[in-house]
Amino acid sequence: MEASKRIGLVAHNAKKDLLIDWVRANAEALRAHRFWSTGTTGKQIAGAVEGLDVTTMKSGPLGGDQQIGAMIAENRLDLLIFFMDPLSAQPHESDVQAVVRLATLYNVVLATNRAAADFVIASPLFAQAYEPADGAPD
C-alpha cells in the first residue's frame, strides 16, 4: 500500500450527510489521496468539497456496491469508508454484505462509522506506505 491511498467512499442514504461532513472536515488530509464512490454519494461529495477528485461509479443498488467490491478483489482499493445505516433495511443488502466480506477477505481497511474513520485518518499509517503482515489471498 503506497503513501497515497486509493479510497472508496460509500454511504447509505441516512448517512450521506454525515460522510460529506466528515470528508469536508478532513479535506486537507484527504487531498493527497484518490477516491472512488458510488453514484449519489460521489456526486454530493464532489459538489461539497472543492479540489477532491472523486471517480463516481453507479448508484449502490444499481451495481455500484458490486463495482466497489470488484475494485477490492482486484487490489485497486486500500481503504473503504462505508458509513452504514444499521437501522434501515437496504434493498441491496446482499451487495452490502458482499462488499464488507471482500474488504475483510482482502485485508482492506474498513471504517463503517465516523469514529472508525476518525481513528483511521488520525493514524500515522494513513499518510505513509504500509504493508500488512498477512496479505490478501491470491
N, CA, C and O atoms as a GROMACS GRO file, in nm:
protein
  552
    1MET      N    1   0.085  -0.116   0.000
    1MET     CA    2   0.000   0.000   0.000
    1MET      C    3   0.090   0.123   0.000
    1MET      O    4   0.173   0.140   0.089
    2GLU      N    5   0.072   0.208  -0.098
    2GLU     CA    6   0.155   0.328  -0.110
    2GLU      C    7   0.110   0.437  -0.013
    2GLU      O    8   0.005   0.424   0.050
    3ALA      N    9   0.188   0.542  -0.001
    3ALA     CA   10   0.152   0.654   0.087
    3ALA      C   11   0.024   0.721   0.039
    3ALA      O   12  -0.059   0.761   0.121
    4SER      N   13   0.006   0.734  -0.092
    4SER     CA   14  -0.118   0.789  -0.148
    4SER      C   15  -0.218   0.676  -0.158
    4SER      O   16  -0.203   0.586  -0.241
    5LYS      N   17  -0.320   0.680  -0.075
    5LYS     CA   18  -0.416   0.571  -0.066
    5LYS      C   19  -0.524   0.581  -0.173
    5LYS      O   20  -0.558   0.690  -0.221
    6ARG      N   21  -0.576   0.465  -0.210
    6ARG     CA   22  -0.690   0.453  -0.302
    6ARG      C   23  -0.810   0.423  -0.213
    6ARG      O   24  -0.820   0.316  -0.154
    7ILE      N   25  -0.902   0.519  -0.206
    7ILE     CA   26  -1.007   0.515  -0.104
    7ILE      C   27  -1.146   0.509  -0.168
    7ILE      O   28  -1.178   0.586  -0.258
    8GLY      N   29  -1.228   0.417  -0.118
    8GLY     CA   30  -1.368   0.411  -0.156
    8GLY      C   31  -1.451   0.487  -0.054
    8GLY      O   32  -1.430   0.474   0.067
    9LEU      N   33  -1.546   0.567  -0.103
    9LEU     CA   34  -1.636   0.643  -0.016
    9LEU      C   35  -1.779   0.602  -0.049
    9LEU      O   36  -1.825   0.622  -0.162
   10VAL      N   37  -1.849   0.544   0.048
   10VAL     CA   38  -1.985   0.495   0.028
   10VAL      C   39  -2.066   0.531   0.151
   10VAL      O   40  -2.013   0.532   0.262
   11ALA      N   41  -2.194   0.560   0.133
   11ALA     CA   42  -2.282   0.586   0.248
   11ALA      C   43  -2.425   0.550   0.214
   11ALA      O   44  -2.473   0.576   0.103
   12HIS      N   45  -2.492   0.488   0.309
   12HIS     CA   46  -2.635   0.467   0.294
   12HIS      C   47  -2.705   0.603   0.299
   12HIS      O   48  -2.649   0.700   0.349
   13ASN      N   49  -2.825   0.610   0.247
   13ASN     CA   50  -2.896   0.739   0.235
   13ASN      C   51  -2.899   0.818   0.365
   13ASN      O   52  -2.874   0.939   0.364
   14ALA      N   53  -2.930   0.753   0.476
   14ALA     CA   54  -2.941   0.823   0.604
   14ALA      C   55  -2.805   0.871   0.657
   14ALA      O   56  -2.801   0.947   0.754
   15LYS      N   57  -2.696   0.827   0.597
   15LYS     CA   58  -2.561   0.861   0.645
   15LYS      C   59  -2.482   0.947   0.547
   15LYS      O   60  -2.367   0.981   0.574
   16LYS      N   61  -2.542   0.984   0.433
   16LYS     CA   62  -2.470   1.062   0.332
   16LYS      C   63  -2.423   1.196   0.386
   16LYS      O   64  -2.308   1.235   0.365
   17ASP      N   65  -2.510   1.268   0.457
   17ASP     CA   66  -2.470   1.398   0.511
   17ASP      C   67  -2.356   1.384   0.612
   17ASP      O   68  -2.267   1.468   0.616
   18LEU      N   69  -2.360   1.280   0.691
   18LEU     CA   70  -2.254   1.255   0.789
   18LEU      C   71  -2.121   1.230   0.718
   18LEU      O   72  -2.018   1.281   0.762
   19LEU      N   73  -2.122   1.151   0.611
   19LEU     CA   74  -1.999   1.125   0.536
   19LEU      C   75  -1.948   1.253   0.470
   19LEU      O   76  -1.828   1.281   0.473
   20ILE      N   77  -2.037   1.331   0.412
   20ILE     CA   78  -1.996   1.457   0.348
   20ILE      C   79  -1.934   1.550   0.452
   20ILE      O   80  -1.832   1.614   0.426
   21ASP      N   81  -1.995   1.560   0.570
   21ASP     CA   82  -1.938   1.643   0.678
   21ASP      C   83  -1.800   1.592   0.718
   21ASP      O   84  -1.709   1.672   0.742
   22TRP      N   85  -1.784   1.459   0.725
   22TRP     CA   86  -1.654   1.402   0.762
   22TRP      C   87  -1.549   1.434   0.656
   22TRP      O   88  -1.436   1.472   0.689
   23VAL      N   89  -1.584   1.418   0.530
   23VAL     CA   90  -1.490   1.448   0.422
   23VAL      C   91  -1.454   1.597   0.424
   23VAL      O   92  -1.337   1.633   0.411
   24ARG      N   93  -1.553   1.682   0.441
   24ARG     CA   94  -1.528   1.827   0.446
   24ARG      C   95  -1.436   1.861   0.564
   24ARG      O   96  -1.343   1.940   0.548
   25ALA      N   97  -1.459   1.802   0.680
   25ALA     CA   98  -1.378   1.830   0.798
   25ALA      C   99  -1.234   1.780   0.783
   25ALA      O  100  -1.143   1.832   0.847
   26ASN      N  101  -1.214   1.680   0.697
   26ASN     CA  102  -1.081   1.620   0.680
   26ASN      C  103  -1.024   1.644   0.540
   26ASN      O  104  -0.931   1.575   0.498
   27ALA      N  105  -1.078   1.741   0.470
   27ALA     CA  106  -1.042   1.764   0.330
   27ALA      C  107  -0.892   1.784   0.310
   27ALA      O  108  -0.835   1.733   0.213
   28GLU      N  109  -0.828   1.856   0.400
   28GLU     CA  110  -0.685   1.882   0.382
   28GLU      C  111  -0.604   1.752   0.384
   28GLU      O  112  -0.517   1.733   0.300
   29ALA      N  113  -0.632   1.665   0.477
   29ALA     CA  114  -0.561   1.537   0.487
   29ALA      C  115  -0.598   1.444   0.372
   29ALA      O  116  -0.517   1.360   0.332
   30LEU      N  117  -0.719   1.457   0.320
   30LEU     CA  118  -0.767   1.366   0.216
   30LEU      C  119  -0.719   1.403   0.075
   30LEU      O  120  -0.714   1.316  -0.012
   31ARG      N  121  -0.684   1.528   0.052
   31ARG     CA  122  -0.649   1.573  -0.084
   31ARG      C  123  -0.530   1.498  -0.146
   31ARG      O  124  -0.517   1.496  -0.268
   32ALA      N  125  -0.447   1.439  -0.066
   32ALA     CA  126  -0.330   1.366  -0.117
   32ALA      C  127  -0.365   1.227  -0.169
   32ALA      O  128  -0.277   1.154  -0.216
   33HIS      N  129  -0.490   1.190  -0.160
   33HIS     CA  130  -0.532   1.054  -0.194
   33HIS      C  131  -0.629   1.054  -0.312
   33HIS      O  132  -0.674   1.159  -0.357
   34ARG      N  133  -0.661   0.934  -0.363
   34ARG     CA  134  -0.753   0.918  -0.476
   34ARG      C  135  -0.880   0.849  -0.429
   34ARG      O  136  -0.877   0.766  -0.339
   35PHE      N  137  -0.993   0.885  -0.492
   35PHE     CA  138  -1.123   0.840  -0.442
   35PHE      C  139  -1.213   0.783  -0.550
   35PHE      O  140  -1.213   0.827  -0.665
   36TRP      N  141  -1.288   0.681  -0.509
   36TRP     CA  142  -1.395   0.623  -0.589
   36TRP      C  143  -1.517   0.617  -0.499
   36TRP      O  144  -1.505   0.591  -0.380
   37SER      N  145  -1.634   0.641  -0.556
   37SER     CA  146  -1.753   0.643  -0.475
   37SER      C  147  -1.873   0.596  -0.556
   37SER      O  148  -1.874   0.606  -0.679
   38THR      N  149  -1.972   0.544  -0.486
   38THR     CA  150  -2.096   0.508  -0.553
   38THR      C  151  -2.170   0.636  -0.592
   38THR      O  152  -2.146   0.742  -0.535
   39GLY      N  153  -2.261   0.624  -0.689
   39GLY     CA  154  -2.329   0.733  -0.758
   39GLY      C  155  -2.362   0.860  -0.684
   39GLY      O  156  -2.288   0.958  -0.692
   40THR      N  157  -2.472   0.859  -0.612
   40THR     CA  158  -2.520   0.980  -0.547
   40THR      C  159  -2.420   1.033  -0.445
   40THR      O  160  -2.397   1.153  -0.437
   41THR      N  161  -2.362   0.944  -0.368
   41THR     CA  162  -2.265   0.985  -0.267
   41THR      C  163  -2.148   1.058  -0.332
   41THR      O  164  -2.108   1.165  -0.285
   42GLY      N  165  -2.094   1.002  -0.438
   42GLY     CA  166  -1.981   1.064  -0.507
   42GLY      C  167  -2.013   1.201  -0.563
   42GLY      O  168  -1.933   1.293  -0.552
   43LYS      N  169  -2.129   1.214  -0.624
   43LYS     CA  170  -2.170   1.344  -0.680
   43LYS      C  171  -2.186   1.447  -0.570
   43LYS      O  172  -2.146   1.563  -0.587
   44GLN      N  173  -2.244   1.407  -0.457
   44GLN     CA  174  -2.262   1.501  -0.346
   44GLN      C  175  -2.128   1.542  -0.285
   44GLN      O  176  -2.109   1.659  -0.251
   45ILE      N  177  -2.037   1.448  -0.271
   45ILE     CA  178  -1.905   1.481  -0.216
   45ILE      C  179  -1.830   1.575  -0.310
   45ILE      O  180  -1.774   1.675  -0.266
   46ALA      N  181  -1.830   1.543  -0.439
   46ALA     CA  182  -1.761   1.626  -0.536
   46ALA      C  183  -1.816   1.769  -0.537
   46ALA      O  184  -1.741   1.864  -0.554
   47GLY      N  185  -1.947   1.783  -0.518
   47GLY     CA  186  -2.008   1.915  -0.515
   47GLY      C  187  -1.984   1.990  -0.385
   47GLY      O  188  -1.989   2.113  -0.384
   48ALA      N  189  -1.957   1.918  -0.277
   48ALA     CA  190  -1.943   1.981  -0.146
   48ALA      C  191  -1.799   2.010  -0.107
   48ALA      O  192  -1.774   2.097  -0.023
   49VAL      N  193  -1.704   1.938  -0.167
   49VAL     CA  194  -1.564   1.952  -0.126
   49VAL      C  195  -1.480   1.986  -0.248
   49VAL      O  196  -1.451   1.900  -0.331
   50GLU      N  197  -1.441   2.110  -0.258
   50GLU     CA  198  -1.363   2.157  -0.372
   50GLU      C  199  -1.224   2.097  -0.372
   50GLU      O  200  -1.160   2.085  -0.268
   51GLY      N  201  -1.177   2.059  -0.490
   51GLY     CA  202  -1.041   2.009  -0.505
   51GLY      C  203  -1.022   1.862  -0.474
   51GLY      O  204  -0.909   1.813  -0.472
   52LEU      N  205  -1.131   1.790  -0.450
   52LEU     CA  206  -1.123   1.647  -0.423
   52LEU      C  207  -1.169   1.573  -0.548
   52LEU      O  208  -1.283   1.586  -0.591
   53ASP      N  209  -1.078   1.497  -0.606
   53ASP     CA  210  -1.110   1.425  -0.730
   53ASP      C  211  -1.174   1.291  -0.696
   53ASP      O  212  -1.109   1.201  -0.644
   54VAL      N  213  -1.304   1.279  -0.726
   54VAL     CA  214  -1.379   1.159  -0.694
   54VAL      C  215  -1.430   1.096  -0.823
   54VAL      O  216  -1.502   1.159  -0.899
   55THR      N  217  -1.391   0.971  -0.847
   55THR     CA  218  -1.445   0.895  -0.961
   55THR      C  219  -1.575   0.832  -0.914
   55THR      O  220  -1.578   0.758  -0.816
   56THR      N  221  -1.683   0.862  -0.985
   56THR     CA  222  -1.814   0.815  -0.946
   56THR      C  223  -1.852   0.688  -1.022
   56THR      O  224  -1.839   0.681  -1.144
   57MET      N  225  -1.898   0.590  -0.946
   57MET     CA  226  -1.944   0.464  -1.003
   57MET      C  227  -2.097   0.471  -1.017
   57MET      O  228  -2.155   0.579  -1.006
   58LYS      N  229  -2.159   0.358  -1.042
   58LYS     CA  230  -2.305   0.352  -1.044
   58LYS      C  231  -2.359   0.367  -0.902
   58LYS      O  232  -2.286   0.353  -0.805
   59SER      N  233  -2.487   0.397  -0.892
   59SER     CA  234  -2.553   0.401  -0.762
   59SER      C  235  -2.542   0.263  -0.698
   59SER      O  236  -2.539   0.162  -0.768
   60GLY      N  237  -2.535   0.257  -0.565
   60GLY     CA  238  -2.520   0.130  -0.494
   60GLY      C  239  -2.618   0.022  -0.537
   60GLY      O  240  -2.575  -0.086  -0.576
   61PRO      N  241  -2.749   0.049  -0.532
   61PRO     CA  242  -2.846  -0.054  -0.570
   61PRO      C  243  -2.843  -0.091  -0.718
   61PRO      O  244  -2.898  -0.194  -0.757
   62LEU      N  245  -2.780  -0.007  -0.800
   62LEU     CA  246  -2.773  -0.033  -0.944
   62LEU      C  247  -2.640  -0.095  -0.987
   62LEU      O  248  -2.609  -0.100  -1.106
   63GLY      N  249  -2.562  -0.141  -0.890
   63GLY     CA  250  -2.437  -0.209  -0.921
   63GLY      C  251  -2.312  -0.141  -0.867
   63GLY      O  252  -2.203  -0.197  -0.878
   64GLY      N  253  -2.326  -0.022  -0.809
   64GLY     CA  254  -2.210   0.050  -0.757
   64GLY      C  255  -2.138  -0.023  -0.645
   64GLY      O  256  -2.016  -0.023  -0.638
   65ASP      N  257  -2.216  -0.087  -0.556
   65ASP     CA  258  -2.154  -0.166  -0.449
   65ASP      C  259  -2.072  -0.279  -0.508
   65ASP      O  260  -1.963  -0.310  -0.460
   66GLN      N  261  -2.124  -0.342  -0.612
   66GLN     CA  262  -2.051  -0.451  -0.677
   66GLN      C  263  -1.926  -0.399  -0.748
   66GLN      O  264  -1.823  -0.468  -0.750
   67GLN      N  265  -1.933  -0.279  -0.805
   67GLN     CA  266  -1.814  -0.221  -0.867
   67GLN      C  267  -1.705  -0.196  -0.761
   67GLN      O  268  -1.588  -0.223  -0.785
   68ILE      N  269  -1.745  -0.144  -0.646
   68ILE     CA  270  -1.650  -0.123  -0.537
   68ILE      C  271  -1.592  -0.257  -0.492
   68ILE      O  272  -1.472  -0.268  -0.469
   69GLY      N  273  -1.679  -0.359  -0.480
   69GLY     CA  274  -1.632  -0.493  -0.444
   69GLY      C  275  -1.532  -0.548  -0.543
   69GLY      O  276  -1.433  -0.610  -0.504
   70ALA      N  277  -1.557  -0.526  -0.672
   70ALA     CA  278  -1.464  -0.572  -0.775
   70ALA      C  279  -1.329  -0.501  -0.761
   70ALA      O  280  -1.224  -0.564  -0.777
   71MET      N  281  -1.330  -0.372  -0.730
   71MET     CA  282  -1.204  -0.299  -0.710
   71MET      C  283  -1.126  -0.358  -0.593
   71MET      O  284  -1.004  -0.368  -0.598
   72ILE      N  285  -1.197  -0.397  -0.488
   72ILE     CA  286  -1.131  -0.459  -0.373
   72ILE      C  287  -1.068  -0.591  -0.415
   72ILE      O  288  -0.951  -0.617  -0.386
   73ALA      N  289  -1.145  -0.675  -0.484
   73ALA     CA  290  -1.096  -0.807  -0.525
   73ALA      C  291  -0.979  -0.796  -0.623
   73ALA      O  292  -0.896  -0.887  -0.630
   74GLU      N  293  -0.972  -0.688  -0.699
   74GLU     CA  294  -0.864  -0.667  -0.795
   74GLU      C  295  -0.749  -0.585  -0.736
   74GLU      O  296  -0.661  -0.540  -0.809
   75ASN      N  297  -0.749  -0.568  -0.604
   75ASN     CA  298  -0.644  -0.493  -0.534
   75ASN      C  299  -0.630  -0.350  -0.585
   75ASN      O  300  -0.518  -0.301  -0.603
   76ARG      N  301  -0.743  -0.284  -0.610
   76ARG     CA  302  -0.741  -0.146  -0.658
   76ARG      C  303  -0.794  -0.048  -0.555
   76ARG      O  304  -0.809   0.071  -0.584
   77LEU      N  305  -0.824  -0.096  -0.432
   77LEU     CA  306  -0.862  -0.007  -0.321
   77LEU      C  307  -0.783  -0.048  -0.198
   77LEU      O  308  -0.761  -0.166  -0.172
   78ASP      N  309  -0.739   0.053  -0.121
   78ASP     CA  310  -0.666   0.028   0.002
   78ASP      C  311  -0.754   0.046   0.126
   78ASP      O  312  -0.729  -0.014   0.230
   79LEU      N  313  -0.855   0.128   0.111
   79LEU     CA  314  -0.934   0.170   0.225
   79LEU      C  315  -1.076   0.194   0.180
   79LEU      O  316  -1.099   0.249   0.073
   80LEU      N  317  -1.173   0.152   0.261
   80LEU     CA  318  -1.313   0.176   0.232
   80LEU      C  319  -1.378   0.245   0.351
   80LEU      O  320  -1.384   0.190   0.461
   81ILE      N  321  -1.426   0.365   0.327
   81ILE     CA  322  -1.506   0.438   0.426
   81ILE      C  323  -1.650   0.417   0.383
   81ILE      O  324  -1.694   0.475   0.284
   82PHE      N  325  -1.724   0.337   0.456
   82PHE     CA  326  -1.861   0.300   0.421
   82PHE      C  327  -1.950   0.327   0.542
   82PHE      O  328  -1.964   0.243   0.630
   83PHE      N  329  -2.009   0.447   0.544
   83PHE     CA  330  -2.097   0.482   0.656
   83PHE      C  331  -2.229   0.410   0.636
   83PHE      O  332  -2.308   0.443   0.547
   84MET      N  333  -2.251   0.310   0.720
   84MET     CA  334  -2.368   0.223   0.708
   84MET      C  335  -2.479   0.267   0.803
   84MET      O  336  -2.453   0.324   0.909
   85ASP      N  337  -2.602   0.240   0.762
   85ASP     CA  338  -2.720   0.266   0.845
   85ASP      C  339  -2.773   0.132   0.893
   85ASP      O  340  -2.845   0.065   0.819
   86PRO      N  341  -2.739   0.091   1.016
   86PRO     CA  342  -2.781  -0.041   1.063
   86PRO      C  343  -2.929  -0.048   1.102
   86PRO      O  344  -2.980  -0.156   1.131
   87LEU      N  345  -2.998   0.066   1.102
   87LEU     CA  346  -3.137   0.067   1.145
   87LEU      C  347  -3.238   0.068   1.030
   87LEU      O  348  -3.359   0.063   1.055
   88SER      N  349  -3.191   0.075   0.908
   88SER     CA  350  -3.282   0.077   0.794
   88SER      C  351  -3.253  -0.042   0.703
   88SER      O  352  -3.137  -0.078   0.679
   89ALA      N  353  -3.360  -0.102   0.654
   89ALA     CA  354  -3.344  -0.212   0.558
   89ALA      C  355  -3.291  -0.156   0.426
   89ALA      O  356  -3.335  -0.050   0.381
   90GLN      N  357  -3.197  -0.227   0.366
   90GLN     CA  358  -3.139  -0.185   0.238
   90GLN      C  359  -3.188  -0.281   0.129
   90GLN      O  360  -3.179  -0.403   0.146
   91PRO      N  361  -3.238  -0.229   0.018
   91PRO     CA  362  -3.287  -0.318  -0.087
   91PRO      C  363  -3.177  -0.402  -0.150
   91PRO      O  364  -3.205  -0.504  -0.214
   92HIS      N  365  -3.054  -0.362  -0.132
   92HIS     CA  366  -2.940  -0.432  -0.189
   92HIS      C  367  -2.849  -0.485  -0.078
   92HIS      O  368  -2.726  -0.482  -0.091
   93GLU      N  369  -2.908  -0.533   0.030
   93GLU     CA  370  -2.834  -0.579   0.148
   93GLU      C  371  -2.731  -0.686   0.115
   93GLU      O  372  -2.622  -0.688   0.172
   94SER      N  373  -2.765  -0.776   0.023
   94SER     CA  374  -2.669  -0.881  -0.012
   94SER      C  375  -2.544  -0.821  -0.076
   94SER      O  376  -2.433  -0.872  -0.056
   95ASP      N  377  -2.560  -0.714  -0.154
   95ASP     CA  378  -2.443  -0.648  -0.213
   95ASP      C  379  -2.358  -0.582  -0.105
   95ASP      O  380  -2.235  -0.588  -0.110
   96VAL      N  381  -2.424  -0.520  -0.007
   96VAL     CA  382  -2.353  -0.456   0.104
   96VAL      C  383  -2.273  -0.560   0.182
   96VAL      O  384  -2.156  -0.538   0.212
   97GLN      N  385  -2.336  -0.672   0.213
   97GLN     CA  386  -2.267  -0.778   0.286
   97GLN      C  387  -2.148  -0.832   0.206
   97GLN      O  388  -2.045  -0.865   0.263
   98ALA      N  389  -2.162  -0.840   0.075
   98ALA     CA  390  -2.053  -0.890  -0.010
   98ALA      C  391  -1.934  -0.794  -0.006
   98ALA      O  392  -1.820  -0.838  -0.002
   99VAL      N  393  -1.960  -0.664  -0.009
   99VAL     CA  394  -1.851  -0.566  -0.004
   99VAL      C  395  -1.777  -0.576   0.129
   99VAL      O  396  -1.654  -0.574   0.133
  100VAL      N  397  -1.851  -0.586   0.238
  100VAL     CA  398  -1.789  -0.599   0.370
  100VAL      C  399  -1.707  -0.728   0.377
  100VAL      O  400  -1.596  -0.728   0.430
  101ARG      N  401  -1.761  -0.836   0.324
  101ARG     CA  402  -1.689  -0.964   0.324
  101ARG      C  403  -1.560  -0.952   0.243
  101ARG      O  404  -1.455  -0.999   0.287
  102LEU      N  405  -1.566  -0.890   0.125
  102LEU     CA  406  -1.447  -0.874   0.041
  102LEU      C  407  -1.342  -0.786   0.108
  102LEU      O  408  -1.223  -0.817   0.102
  103ALA      N  409  -1.385  -0.679   0.172
  103ALA     CA  410  -1.289  -0.592   0.242
  103ALA      C  411  -1.218  -0.670   0.352
  103ALA      O  412  -1.098  -0.654   0.372
  104THR      N  413  -1.292  -0.754   0.422
  104THR     CA  414  -1.232  -0.837   0.527
  104THR      C  415  -1.138  -0.940   0.467
  104THR      O  416  -1.025  -0.957   0.514
  105LEU      N  417  -1.181  -1.009   0.364
  105LEU     CA  418  -1.102  -1.114   0.299
  105LEU      C  419  -0.972  -1.060   0.241
  105LEU      O  420  -0.867  -1.122   0.256
  106TYR      N  421  -0.979  -0.943   0.175
  106TYR     CA  422  -0.862  -0.888   0.106
  106TYR      C  423  -0.784  -0.788   0.191
  106TYR      O  424  -0.699  -0.715   0.139
  107ASN      N  425  -0.812  -0.786   0.322
  107ASN     CA  426  -0.733  -0.705   0.414
  107ASN      C  427  -0.737  -0.556   0.381
  107ASN      O  428  -0.636  -0.487   0.392
  108VAL      N  429  -0.854  -0.508   0.340
  108VAL     CA  430  -0.874  -0.367   0.310
  108VAL      C  431  -0.925  -0.299   0.437
  108VAL      O  432  -1.017  -0.349   0.502
  109VAL      N  433  -0.867  -0.188   0.472
  109VAL     CA  434  -0.912  -0.113   0.589
  109VAL      C  435  -1.057  -0.073   0.567
  109VAL      O  436  -1.092  -0.022   0.460
  110LEU      N  437  -1.142  -0.096   0.668
  110LEU     CA  438  -1.285  -0.068   0.656
  110LEU      C  439  -1.332   0.012   0.776
  110LEU      O  440  -1.318  -0.032   0.890
  111ALA      N  441  -1.389   0.130   0.751
  111ALA     CA  442  -1.448   0.213   0.856
  111ALA      C  443  -1.596   0.227   0.825
  111ALA      O  444  -1.632   0.278   0.719
  112THR      N  445  -1.681   0.183   0.916
  112THR     CA  446  -1.825   0.185   0.891
  112THR      C  447  -1.898   0.295   0.967
  112THR      O  448  -2.021   0.305   0.959
  113ASN      N  449  -1.824   0.377   1.040
  113ASN     CA  450  -1.886   0.490   1.109
  113ASN      C  451  -1.780   0.599   1.130
  113ASN      O  452  -1.662   0.580   1.102
  114ARG      N  453  -1.827   0.713   1.179
  114ARG     CA  454  -1.738   0.828   1.191
  114ARG      C  455  -1.624   0.804   1.289
  114ARG      O  456  -1.511   0.846   1.264
  115ALA      N  457  -1.650   0.738   1.400
  115ALA     CA  458  -1.544   0.714   1.497
  115ALA      C  459  -1.432   0.631   1.436
  115ALA      O  460  -1.314   0.662   1.453
  116ALA      N  461  -1.468   0.525   1.364
  116ALA     CA  462  -1.366   0.442   1.299
  116ALA      C  463  -1.290   0.522   1.193
  116ALA      O  464  -1.168   0.511   1.183
  117ALA      N  465  -1.362   0.601   1.115
  117ALA     CA  466  -1.297   0.683   1.012
  117ALA      C  467  -1.202   0.785   1.075
  117ALA      O  468  -1.095   0.811   1.022
  118ASP      N  469  -1.242   0.842   1.189
  118ASP     CA  470  -1.154   0.936   1.260
  118ASP      C  471  -1.025   0.867   1.306
  118ASP      O  472  -0.916   0.924   1.294
  119PHE      N  473  -1.036   0.746   1.358
  119PHE     CA  474  -0.918   0.672   1.402
  119PHE      C  475  -0.827   0.640   1.283
  119PHE      O  476  -0.705   0.650   1.293
  120VAL      N  477  -0.886   0.602   1.171
  120VAL     CA  478  -0.807   0.569   1.051
  120VAL      C  479  -0.728   0.690   1.004
  120VAL      O  480  -0.608   0.681   0.981
  121ILE      N  481  -0.796   0.802   0.988
  121ILE     CA  482  -0.729   0.921   0.934
  121ILE      C  483  -0.628   0.979   1.033
  121ILE      O  484  -0.533   1.046   0.992
  122ALA      N  485  -0.647   0.955   1.163
  122ALA     CA  486  -0.553   1.004   1.263
  122ALA      C  487  -0.430   0.914   1.278
  122ALA      O  488  -0.332   0.953   1.341
  123SER      N  489  -0.436   0.794   1.222
  123SER     CA  490  -0.325   0.702   1.233
  123SER      C  491  -0.204   0.751   1.154
  123SER      O  492  -0.221   0.803   1.043
  124PRO      N  493  -0.084   0.737   1.206
  124PRO     CA  494   0.034   0.774   1.128
  124PRO      C  495   0.047   0.688   1.002
  124PRO      O  496   0.113   0.731   0.907
  125LEU      N  497  -0.013   0.571   0.998
  125LEU     CA  498  -0.007   0.485   0.880
  125LEU      C  499  -0.088   0.540   0.763
  125LEU      O  500  -0.067   0.500   0.649
  126PHE      N  501  -0.181   0.632   0.791
  126PHE     CA  502  -0.267   0.684   0.685
  126PHE      C  503  -0.187   0.756   0.576
  126PHE      O  504  -0.222   0.747   0.458
  127ALA      N  505  -0.082   0.825   0.613
  127ALA     CA  506  -0.007   0.906   0.517
  127ALA      C  507   0.128   0.846   0.479
  127ALA      O  508   0.213   0.916   0.423
  128GLN      N  509   0.149   0.719   0.507
  128GLN     CA  510   0.275   0.655   0.470
  128GLN      C  511   0.251   0.520   0.406
  128GLN      O  512   0.141   0.465   0.414
  129ALA      N  513   0.352   0.469   0.343
  129ALA     CA  514   0.341   0.334   0.282
  129ALA      C  515   0.322   0.232   0.394
  129ALA      O  516   0.371   0.250   0.506
  130TYR      N  517   0.252   0.127   0.361
  130TYR     CA  518   0.221   0.024   0.461
  130TYR      C  519   0.205  -0.110   0.393
  130TYR      O  520   0.140  -0.121   0.290
  131GLU      N  521   0.265  -0.211   0.451
  131GLU     CA  522   0.250  -0.349   0.401
  131GLU      C  523   0.195  -0.433   0.514
  131GLU      O  524   0.265  -0.457   0.613
  132PRO      N  525   0.070  -0.481   0.503
  132PRO     CA  526   0.014  -0.562   0.612
  132PRO      C  527   0.091  -0.694   0.626
  132PRO      O  528   0.140  -0.750   0.529
  133ALA      N  529   0.099  -0.743   0.750
  133ALA     CA  530   0.171  -0.867   0.778
  133ALA      C  531   0.106  -0.987   0.710
  133ALA      O  532   0.175  -1.075   0.658
  134ASP      N  533  -0.025  -0.991   0.711
  134ASP     CA  534  -0.095  -1.102   0.643
  134ASP      C  535  -0.166  -1.047   0.521
  134ASP      O  536  -0.269  -0.980   0.533
  135GLY      N  537  -0.112  -1.074   0.406
  135GLY     CA  538  -0.164  -1.018   0.282
  135GLY      C  539  -0.294  -1.079   0.237
  135GLY      O  540  -0.347  -1.171   0.299
  136ALA      N  541  -0.346  -1.026   0.127
  136ALA     CA  542  -0.470  -1.074   0.068
  136ALA      C  543  -0.447  -1.209   0.002
  136ALA      O  544  -0.334  -1.243  -0.034
  137PRO      N  545  -0.553  -1.286  -0.014
  137PRO     CA  546  -0.538  -1.416  -0.082
  137PRO      C  547  -0.500  -1.398  -0.228
  137PRO      O  548  -0.521  -1.292  -0.287
  138ASP      N  549  -0.444  -1.501  -0.286
  138ASP     CA  550  -0.406  -1.496  -0.426
  138ASP      C  551  -0.526  -1.496  -0.518
  138ASP      O  552  -0.510  -1.491  -0.640
   0.00000   0.00000   0.00000
